[in-house]
Amino acid sequence: MQRTRFTTSLLVGVAVAAVSGCVSVDPQTGPPRPPRAESGGPAQDVIPQIVQPPGREALETIVEP
């Protein structure tokens, strides 16, 4: 019974600390944003590139003892 009360009070304390840490911020108080670049042409579509990790090369460089 004592563990349940301790756990409950701990969880409530953590929840209160988490909620009290939340602060609303006015969007105008942040640093100024740089102006957007105006482009006359259409935006380029960027295709994601899949790159293989260097795992095979790393395994090939290991020398057997």
Distance bins in CASP14 RR format, pairs under 12 A and 6 or more apart:
PFRMAT RR
TARGET T0000
AUTHOR 0000-0000-0000
RMODE 2
METHOD distances of the structure
MODEL  1
1 7 0 0 0 0 0 1 0 0 0 0 0
1 8 0 0 0 0 0 1 0 0 0 0 0
2 8 0 0 0 0 0 1 0 0 0 0 0
2 9 0 0 0 0 0 1 0 0 0 0 0
3 9 0 0 0 0 0 1 0 0 0 0 0
3 10 0 0 0 0 0 1 0 0 0 0 0
4 10 0 0 0 0 0 1 0 0 0 0 0
4 11 0 0 0 0 0 1 0 0 0 0 0
5 11 0 0 0 0 0 1 0 0 0 0 0
5 12 0 0 0 0 0 1 0 0 0 0 0
6 12 0 0 0 0 0 1 0 0 0 0 0
6 13 0 0 0 0 0 1 0 0 0 0 0
7 13 0 0 0 0 0 1 0 0 0 0 0
7 14 0 0 0 0 0 1 0 0 0 0 0
8 14 0 0 0 0 0 1 0 0 0 0 0
8 15 0 0 0 0 0 1 0 0 0 0 0
9 15 0 0 0 0 0 1 0 0 0 0 0
9 16 0 0 0 0 0 1 0 0 0 0 0
10 16 0 0 0 0 0 1 0 0 0 0 0
10 17 0 0 0 0 0 1 0 0 0 0 0
11 17 0 0 0 0 0 1 0 0 0 0 0
11 18 0 0 0 0 0 1 0 0 0 0 0
12 18 0 0 0 0 0 1 0 0 0 0 0
12 19 0 0 0 0 0 1 0 0 0 0 0
13 19 0 0 0 0 1 0 0 0 0 0 0
13 20 0 0 0 0 1 0 0 0 0 0 0
14 20 0 0 0 0 0 1 0 0 0 0 0
14 21 0 0 0 0 0 1 0 0 0 0 0
15 21 0 0 0 0 0 1 0 0 0 0 0
15 22 0 0 0 0 0 1 0 0 0 0 0
16 22 0 0 0 0 0 1 0 0 0 0 0
23 29 0 0 0 0 0 1 0 0 0 0 0
27 33 0 0 0 0 0 1 0 0 0 0 0
36 43 0 0 0 0 0 1 0 0 0 0 0
37 43 0 0 0 0 0 1 0 0 0 0 0
52 58 0 0 0 0 0 1 0 0 0 0 0
53 59 0 0 0 0 0 1 0 0 0 0 0
54 60 0 0 0 0 0 1 0 0 0 0 0
54 61 0 0 0 0 1 0 0 0 0 0 0
55 61 0 0 0 0 1 0 0 0 0 0 0
55 62 0 0 0 0 0 1 0 0 0 0 0
56 62 0 0 0 0 0 1 0 0 0 0 0
END
